[in-house]
Amino acid sequence: MSSSQPFVSIVTPVYNGARFLKECIESALQQSYGDFEHVILDNASTDGSREIAEQYAAADRRIRVVSNPATLPMVENWNRAMEQISERSTYCKVLHADDLIYPDCLSKMVDLAVRNPSIGMVGSLRLRGTFVECEGLPKERSVFPGAEVARLYLRQDVFGFAPTSGLIRADLVRGTRPFYPPRYLHSDLANYLDLLDRVDYGFVHEVLCFSRIHEDSMTTLVTSQRQTLMREWLLMLQEYGPRYFGPEELARLERDHLRRCYRLLVRGLVTGRGRDFLQYHLAGLRAAQRAPSIATLGRAMVAEFGAAIAHPKKALRHVEAALAGGSIRSAAQSSRNGPP
């Protein structure tokens, strides 16, 4: 590739990610696009992650390793990783330590962004385990107003972007400090919602990224078991929703989500999710000033029992999920994390 092409910083924050880090790094080195660096920020790992990264850096000057002297909380670590991008960078590609990018990922994402300078972020289809995600955007289009994509997402019509595998214009990274808002666990999603009302969104309708599902991932350890997005979705809808919706539609979206939140509380109580689970979600509802009344919970209970009678297999899955949650290990072992 010609050196006149835009320089790209691939950014990988890692904490105890030795198990998959080699595959991650090699997927970056196999890119058909040549003008890039791979910045790996080690969050004071104890499993040899730093040593693996340094071995690759010694063999390939495109790899640069930075180390934290002590383990930072997850979002703080992600922000520090984004601060390491080169001053030369035109684009930044997020690549978590347990994920992969396919050989033409950078070439195709950068090509779309260069041809459309209004694009601030580029996404693609991704393979998550054995499932293709991010489908639903019209295939005849590759450039969308960011606000359109945000509205589709917040309406839950189309899951059209995956912030943990996107290409981002570097000026947006440098101009947003902190890049990931630390008040959210799902800070990558909050960041996209913060940016999409001012830039276009590009989309490559091909599978360019792979997101691994494994027992030590943040998704398995925390987000799925605690259903953290259910809580944070309400807070993000309140914070970012007014940019994308009028008052009437925004109120309807909030009402619909609140019904799901209240039923989740009832389900958590009935299936024995435990005090921590219930307190976590109640605290989120209080933060949003939407704590339920006794009458509200009563209506939610009626709806939940009605659904259990109509769909017994689904109800059984909820019970199984609650039982599985009791045996989940600490999220601190995740290769994407420091402590949440």
C-alpha positions in Angstrom: 0.0 0.0 0.0 1.2 3.5 -0.8 2.4 5.6 2.2 0.1 8.4 0.9 -2.8 6.5 2.3 -4.3 7.6 5.6 -2.4 6.3 8.7 -4.5 4.1 11.0 -4.0 3.4 14.7 -5.3 0.0 15.8 -5.9 0.1 19.5 -6.0 -2.9 21.8 -6.6 -2.5 25.6 -5.8 -5.8 27.3 -6.0 -7.2 30.8 -5.1 -10.8 31.4 -5.8 -11.6 27.8 -2.9 -13.9 27.0 -5.2 -16.7 26.0 -6.3 -15.0 22.8 -3.8 -12.1 22.4 -1.6 -13.8 19.8 -4.5 -14.4 17.5 -5.6 -10.8 17.9 -2.2 -9.4 17.1 -1.6 -11.7 14.1 -5.0 -10.7 12.7 -3.8 -7.1 12.7 -0.4 -8.0 11.1 -2.2 -9.9 8.3 -4.1 -6.8 7.1 -3.9 -6.1 3.4 -3.7 -2.4 4.4 -0.1 -1.6 5.2 0.0 1.9 6.7 -0.9 1.4 10.3 0.3 0.9 13.9 -1.0 -1.5 16.5 -1.0 0.1 19.9 -1.4 -2.4 22.8 -2.1 -1.0 26.2 -1.5 -3.6 28.9 -3.5 -2.9 32.1 -1.0 -4.4 34.5 -1.8 -8.0 33.5 -0.5 -10.9 35.6 -0.8 -13.6 33.0 2.0 -12.8 30.5 -0.1 -10.5 28.2 2.6 -7.8 28.3 5.4 -10.3 27.5 3.4 -11.6 24.5 2.8 -8.1 23.2 6.5 -7.1 23.7 7.7 -10.2 21.8 5.6 -9.2 18.8 6.8 -5.6 19.1 10.4 -6.7 19.0 9.7 -8.4 15.7 7.5 -5.8 14.0 8.0 -2.1 14.4 4.3 -1.4 13.7 3.5 -2.7 17.1 3.8 -0.3 20.1 3.3 -1.5 23.7 2.3 0.8 26.5 1.9 -0.5 30.1 -0.1 0.8 33.1 1.9 0.7 36.3 -1.3 -0.4 38.1 -4.6 -1.9 37.0 -7.2 0.8 36.0 -10.9 0.4 36.0 -12.2 -0.9 32.6 -13.5 2.4 31.1 -10.6 4.4 32.4 -8.2 1.9 30.8 -10.1 2.1 27.5 -9.8 5.9 27.6 -6.1 5.7 28.2 -5.7 3.3 25.3 -7.5 5.8 22.9 -5.1 8.5 24.1 -2.1 6.6 22.8 -2.9 6.9 19.1 -0.3 8.5 16.9 -0.4 12.1 16.0 -0.2 10.9 12.4 -3.4 8.9 12.6 -6.4 9.8 10.4 -8.4 6.9 11.7 -8.5 4.7 14.7 -9.7 1.1 14.8 -10.7 -0.5 18.0 -9.7 -4.2 18.4 -10.2 -5.9 21.7 -7.8 -8.5 22.8 -10.2 -11.5 22.4 -11.4 -10.4 19.0 -10.1 -10.6 15.4 -10.2 -8.6 12.2 -10.2 -10.2 8.8 -7.4 -9.3 6.3 -9.4 -6.8 4.2 -11.0 -5.1 7.3 -8.9 -1.9 7.3 -8.7 -1.6 3.5 -12.5 -1.7 3.1 -13.4 0.5 6.0 -10.8 3.1 5.2 -11.7 3.1 1.5 -15.3 3.9 2.3 -14.3 6.6 4.8 -11.9 8.3 2.4 -14.5 8.4 -0.4 -17.0 10.0 1.9 -15.2 12.6 4.2 -18.5 13.3 6.1 -18.2 9.8 7.6 -17.1 9.8 11.3 -17.5 6.1 12.0 -17.5 3.0 9.9 -19.1 -0.3 10.8 -19.5 -3.7 9.2 -21.1 -7.0 9.7 -19.4 -9.0 12.4 -19.3 -12.6 13.3 -20.1 -13.1 17.0 -19.4 -16.7 17.8 -21.4 -18.4 15.0 -23.9 -15.6 14.5 -23.7 -12.7 12.0 -24.6 -9.4 13.7 -25.3 -5.8 12.6 -27.6 -6.8 9.8 -30.6 -4.7 8.8 -29.3 -1.5 7.2 -30.4 -1.2 3.6 -27.8 -3.0 1.5 -28.1 -0.6 -1.4 -26.6 2.1 0.8 -23.2 2.4 2.5 -23.5 6.0 3.9 -26.1 7.0 6.4 -26.8 10.2 8.4 -25.6 9.3 11.9 -28.8 10.5 13.4 -30.8 8.0 11.3 -28.7 5.1 12.5 -29.0 6.2 16.1 -32.8 6.5 15.8 -33.0 3.0 14.3 -30.9 1.6 17.1 -32.7 3.4 19.9 -36.1 2.2 18.5 -34.5 -1.3 18.5 -35.4 -1.6 14.8 -31.9 -2.3 13.6 -28.7 -3.2 15.5 -26.6 -1.5 12.8 -23.4 -0.8 14.7 -21.0 -2.5 17.1 -18.8 0.2 18.7 -16.2 -2.2 19.9 -15.3 -3.1 16.3 -15.7 0.2 14.5 -13.3 2.5 12.6 -13.4 6.0 14.0 -12.1 9.3 12.6 -9.1 10.2 14.7 -10.1 13.9 15.1 -13.2 12.7 16.9 -11.0 10.7 19.2 -8.7 13.5 19.9 -11.5 16.0 20.3 -13.5 14.0 22.9 -12.0 13.7 26.3 -12.7 11.4 27.9 -13.6 9.5 24.8 -15.7 6.9 26.6 -18.0 8.4 29.3 -17.0 6.7 32.5 -20.5 7.0 34.0 -21.6 4.1 31.8 -20.4 0.5 31.7 -21.6 0.4 28.1 -19.5 3.5 27.5 -18.7 2.5 23.9 -22.4 2.7 23.0 -22.9 5.9 24.9 -19.9 7.4 22.9 -21.5 6.5 19.6 -24.8 8.1 20.7 -22.9 11.2 21.6 -21.2 11.5 18.2 -23.8 10.2 15.7 -25.8 13.4 15.6 -22.9 15.3 14.1 -21.4 12.9 11.5 -22.4 10.4 8.9 -22.0 6.7 9.5 -20.5 4.4 6.9 -21.3 0.7 6.7 -19.5 -2.1 4.8 -22.0 -4.9 4.2 -19.4 -7.7 4.7 -18.2 -9.6 7.7 -14.9 -7.9 8.5 -14.6 -8.6 12.3 -15.0 -11.5 14.6 -16.1 -11.1 18.3 -15.3 -14.1 20.4 -17.8 -15.6 22.9 -16.1 -17.3 25.8 -16.5 -17.8 29.5 -14.1 -15.0 30.6 -15.6 -12.3 28.4 -17.2 -9.2 29.8 -20.4 -10.1 28.1 -20.5 -13.5 29.8 -19.3 -12.5 33.2 -21.2 -9.3 33.8 -23.4 -7.8 31.0 -25.5 -10.8 30.2 -25.9 -12.1 33.7 -26.7 -8.7 35.3 -28.5 -7.4 32.1 -26.6 -4.2 32.5 -27.8 -2.7 29.2 -31.4 -2.9 30.4 -30.5 -0.5 33.2 -28.2 1.8 31.1 -30.5 1.9 28.1 -33.0 4.0 30.1 -30.3 6.4 31.3 -28.9 6.8 27.7 -32.3 7.2 26.3 -32.9 10.1 28.7 -29.5 11.7 28.1 -29.1 11.3 24.3 -32.7 10.6 23.2 -33.7 14.3 23.0 -31.1 14.8 20.2 -32.8 12.2 18.0 -36.6 12.2 18.9 -39.4 14.6 19.5 -40.9 14.7 23.1 -43.9 12.5 22.1 -41.9 9.6 20.5 -39.2 9.8 23.2 -41.9 9.5 25.9 -43.3 6.4 24.2 -39.9 4.8 23.9 -39.3 5.4 27.6 -42.6 4.0 28.6 -42.0 0.8 26.5 -38.6 0.4 28.1 -39.8 1.0 31.6 -42.4 -1.8 31.2 -39.5 -4.2 30.3 -37.5 -2.9 33.3 -40.3 -3.5 35.8 -41.0 -6.9 34.4 -37.3 -7.7 34.8 -37.5 -6.8 38.5 -40.4 -9.1 38.9 -38.7 -11.9 37.0 -35.5 -11.4 39.0 -37.5 -11.7 42.3 -39.4 -14.8 41.2 -36.4 -16.6 39.7 -34.2 -15.9 42.7 -31.7 -13.6 41.0 -30.6 -12.3 44.4 -30.5 -9.1 46.3 -27.6 -7.6 44.4 -29.3 -8.0 41.0 -32.5 -6.4 42.3 -30.6 -3.5 44.0 -28.6 -2.9 40.9 -31.6 -2.4 38.8 -33.6 -0.4 41.4 -30.6 1.9 41.7 -30.7 2.5 38.0 -34.4 3.3 38.1 -33.9 5.7 40.9 -31.0 7.4 39.1 -33.5 7.9 36.1 -36.1 9.1 38.6 -38.4 6.2 37.5 -38.5 4.0 40.6 -41.6 1.8 40.5 -44.6 2.1 42.7 -46.3 -1.0 44.3 -49.1 -0.7 41.7 -46.6 -0.6 38.9 -44.9 -3.7 40.1 -48.3 -5.4 40.5 -49.1 -4.8 36.9 -45.7 -6.0 35.9 -46.2 -9.2 37.9 -49.5 -9.9 36.2 -47.9 -9.4 32.8 -44.9 -11.6 33.7 -47.1 -14.4 35.0 -49.3 -14.2 31.9 -46.2 -14.4 29.7 -44.9 -17.4 31.6 -48.2 -19.3 31.1 -48.3 -18.4 27.4 -44.5 -19.2 26.9 -43.4 -21.8 29.5 -40.2 -22.7 27.6 -39.1 -19.1 27.7 -39.9 -18.9 31.4 -37.7 -21.9 32.0 -34.8 -20.3 30.1 -35.1 -17.3 32.5 -34.8 -19.6 35.5 -31.8 -21.4 34.0 -30.2 -18.1 33.3 -30.7 -17.0 36.9 -29.2 -20.3 38.2 -26.2 -19.9 35.8 -25.6 -16.4 37.1 -24.9 -17.6 40.6 -21.8 -19.5 39.4 -20.2 -16.7 37.3 -16.7 -15.7 38.2 -15.5 -12.2 38.9 -15.4 -9.9 35.9 -11.8 -9.0 36.7 -10.6 -12.0 34.8 -12.0 -10.6 31.5 -9.4 -9.9 28.8 -11.2 -6.7 28.1 -11.2 -5.5 31.6 -9.8 -4.0 34.6 -12.3 -3.9 37.3 -15.7 -2.6 36.0 
